[in-house]
């Protein structure tokens, strides 16, 4: 049996102060219990359905100290990463014991979609994007802290809104980064094949493609636009360019969880252009109007069960390996 309860730290969803929390087992499920000095006892958050022993296997274990794995003290001070401390500042600093495995570099703030579920609430009335000189300094800090062998993902907003995105890719390649990925909704790839070719010629390796399903209704509900055909065309364009694609479905309860198997079959059809599928349960942040109740959440055991069921056992839950 899993070793519960165990103590941790969480945040109050109302005032965002750090609060003591603990994981407990109730009715063969794992919950996070927490209490705020100002807002009192908070609703238990469901972390894992069914056998708690599986939760113990799948949750990320505390990292061992890694020599040279974090951002150096002088860099942390220079970039103000440590101004407020964990968990309020993003990025790895000298207080962390984990190393950087992949870097997301936001090169654009605006977006050409207004997704009802967007966790970042990206729009058009935003601050200026970093220029090439600023990006070069940012990449320099990344190279100093994580090394050029660390994969770098150019993200946003929607990075393909920048006409100079090929120049940014070329800059990252010039600075020695081994793997450069573009995180995109794919609309410009579908509409402008020359832009995709320019990204390839500049040194981009693959695309992390927002891809929520195979039906039109899914995109209307999740992305607020009828863009299913453009998603399909974006994959076709990448295949023509011989550029790798990772499909990235955002899973929303009662919207597209029934298309998990169809997404996997679509990926198989487009191999070897499609390299994999990265399922992401929806994060209830940004534009989403409310936090769901526990039954409204999609959790890892739900995804694993759906994969096995919707592929008729071709893929089984036991085929997937927890993070080590």
N, C-alpha and C positions, 0 to 999 in steps of 0.2 A: 504494500500500500504506500502511496505517496506520503512524504513526510510533511504533514500539515498539522496545525497552521504554521505559516512562516511569515516573518516580518519584512516589510519593505516600506518605501515612501511613495506617495502619490500626490496628486494635486486636488484641491477643492475645485469642482467645476463652476462654482459661483465667484469666488474671490481669487482663485488660482494660487493660493498660498500652499506651500508644501505641507502635507499632513501625514501622520503615521497611518499605515495601512497594513493589513495582513490578508493573506490568501487562506481561504477556508474551504472545506468540502461540505456541501449540503445536497442531499438527494442525488448522489453520484455525479455531481457537477462541481466545478471549481469557481468560486466567487472571490472578488476583491471587496473587503469590508474597509470602510474608512469613516473618520469622524473629524469634522472641522470645529475649532474652538468657537467660531462665529456662527456657522450655519448648522451645527449639530450633526447628528447621525445622517449619513448620506446613503442613497440607495445602493445596495449591493450591485456590483457590476459582474455580469457573467463573463468568465474568461474561457471556460472549456466545458463542453457538454460531454456526457458519458464518462468513461473510465478515467479517473484522475491520474492513474499511473502513466497514461499517454501524455498528459500535460507535463509531467515531470520530464519526459523524454524530449518534448518539443520546445519547451521554454529555453531561451538562451541562458546558458550558465554564466556565472561571473567570470570575467576574463582574467587570465593570468597576467602578471606584469609583462609588458613587452618593451624590450630595450629599444629606444629610439622610435617608439611607435606613435607618440603624440606630437602635437605642435610644440616646439621648444618654448621655454618660458619667455624669452625675449620676443618671439613672434606673437605669443598669446597676449602679451602686454601691448604690443604695437597695434594689434587688430582689435583690442578691447573685448576679446572673447570671454575673459574672465571677470567682466565688470560686475555682473550680478551673481554669477555662479550657477551651478547646476540646480534645477534643470532648465534654466531660463535662457542660457546662451547656447546656440547651436555650434557644432564642431567639436573636434577632439582637442583638448588642452592638456597641460601637464598634470592635471588632476586625474585624468582617465588612465585606465590600464589597458585599453583596447587600441589596436592600430587601425589606420584607415584602410578599408578594403576597396572602396570605390568613392569617387568624389562627384558630387552634383554641383555644377557651376551654373548659376542662373545668369544668363546673358540677356534676357528680355523680360520686361514686366507686363507688357500688353498681350492680349490674346484675341484671336478672331472668332472665338466661340464665347457664349455666355452660359456655360453649363450650369443647370440648376443645382448640381451637387459639388461644384468646384470647391476644393478645400482651401484654395488660395484666393478665391474671389477676384481672379485676374480680370482686368477690364481695359479701358482705353485711357481714362483720366488717371495716369500714373506718373511716377517720377521718371526721369531720363534713364535710358539704359546705359550701362557702363561702356565707355569708349575703349578702343583697342589698347591704349596705353594703360588704362585701369585694369583691363583684363590681363595684360601681360604681367602686371604686378601681382594680380591675384594668382595667376598660374605659377609665378615664381614662388609665392608662399606655399602653394600646394606641392610644388616640386621639392622645396626645401623640407617640408614636413613629412610628406608621404612617398616621395620619389617618383620619377617619371614612369616607372613601371605600373603605377597605380592607375586603373582605368578612370577616365574622366568622361562625365556625361554632361553635355551642353543642354540646358533646360531653361524653363521660364516660369510663367508666361508661355508664349509659343515662340520658340527660338527662330523658326523659319520666317517670321515676320521681318527679321533683319536681313536686308539685302546683302549685308557684308558677312553673313554667317560663313560662307566659304573662306573668307579671310581669317575668321576666328579659328576655324578648323585648321587652316594652314599654319596659323600662329602656334596652336597647340602642338602640331606635328613638328614645327621648327624647334620648339622648346623640348622636344624629345619624348613626348607622351606616346606610349605604345599603343593604347587603345582609346579611340575617340568615338563616342556614341552620341546620337542626336535623339533627344526626348521630344516627340512631336505628335500632334493629332493627325498628321498626314495629309491635311487638306492641300497644302502647297505642293506636296509631292505628286498628288493626283492631278492638280491643275497645271503644273509647270514642270514637265519632265526635264527641261534643261537645268532647272535649279538642283534637282536631285543629282544629275550628272556632275554639276559643278562641285557639289559637296563630296562626291566620290573622288573626283580629280584632286580636290584639296587635301584628301587624306582621311575622310570619315570612314569608319569601319562598319557601322551598322546603325539601325534605327530602333528605338524603343517606342513602339507604335501603339498609341491609345486605340484599343479595339475591343468594344464591349459586347459584341454579339454578331449574329449573321442576319438579323431581321431589322426592318426599318423602324418598327415600333420601339425597339430597345433604344435606338439613338434619339428618337423624338423625346423619350421620357428621361433619359440620362443626360443627353447633350443639348436638348432643346432645339434640335435641327434634324432635318431628314438628310443624313449624310452617309447612309449605309453604302450606297453605290460608290461614293468617293473613297470610302475605306477600302473596298475591294479593289478599286483602281490603284490606290496607293501601293497595295501589296503587289499588284501586277507590275507597276513601274519599277519597284525595287527588284523584282525578279528579273526584269529586262536588264537592269543595271548590274545584276549579280551582286547585289548588296544584301547583307543579312538583315533579318527582321525578327524582333522579339515582340509577340503580341502581348498587350497589357490590358486585360479586361478589368474594369472596376465592377465588382459584384455587389448588386443591390438586392436585398430581400424582396421577393415577389415581382421582380422586374426582369432579371436576366439569369438567375441561378439555374433556370431550366435549359439554358443554352450552353452550359459548360461542356457537355459532350460534343455539341455541334461545333464549338470553337476548336476543340481538339481535332475533330475530323477535318475542319478547314485547314488547320495547321499542317496536318499530314498531307493533304492534297497539294500544298504549296512548298513542301520540302524539295530541295534543300535551302530555298530562299528563307523560309521561316525556320529559325533556329530553336525556338522554344516559346512557351506560353507562361506569362508571369501573372498569375491571378492575384488581385489585390482587393480584399474586402473594403467596402466603402468606409472612409474616415468621416465622421459626422462633425465637420468643421466648416469654416468659410460660409458659403451661401446657404447651406442646408438650414432650414428654419428651426429644427428641433433635434434633440438627442433621442434616439429610439429607445423603447423598452428592451429588455433583454431578449425577448423573442424576436425582435426585429433585427438583431445582429447576425451576420454571417461570420462564423468562426472556422478555424482550420479544420476541425473534425467534420464540419458541414461540407467543406469543399472536398475533402478526401472522400467522404461518402458519396458525394454527387459525382465525382470523377469515376469511381468504381461502378456506380449504378448506371450512369448515362453512357458509359463505354461498354456496357454489358460484360464487365469484368476483364476487358482487354488490358486496362490499367487498374491496379488494385491499390488500396490505401497502403498496404505493406510495402509497395514498391518505392514509396517516398521516404527519404532519409531525413531525420531531424537535423538541425544545425549542430555542428560539432564544435 
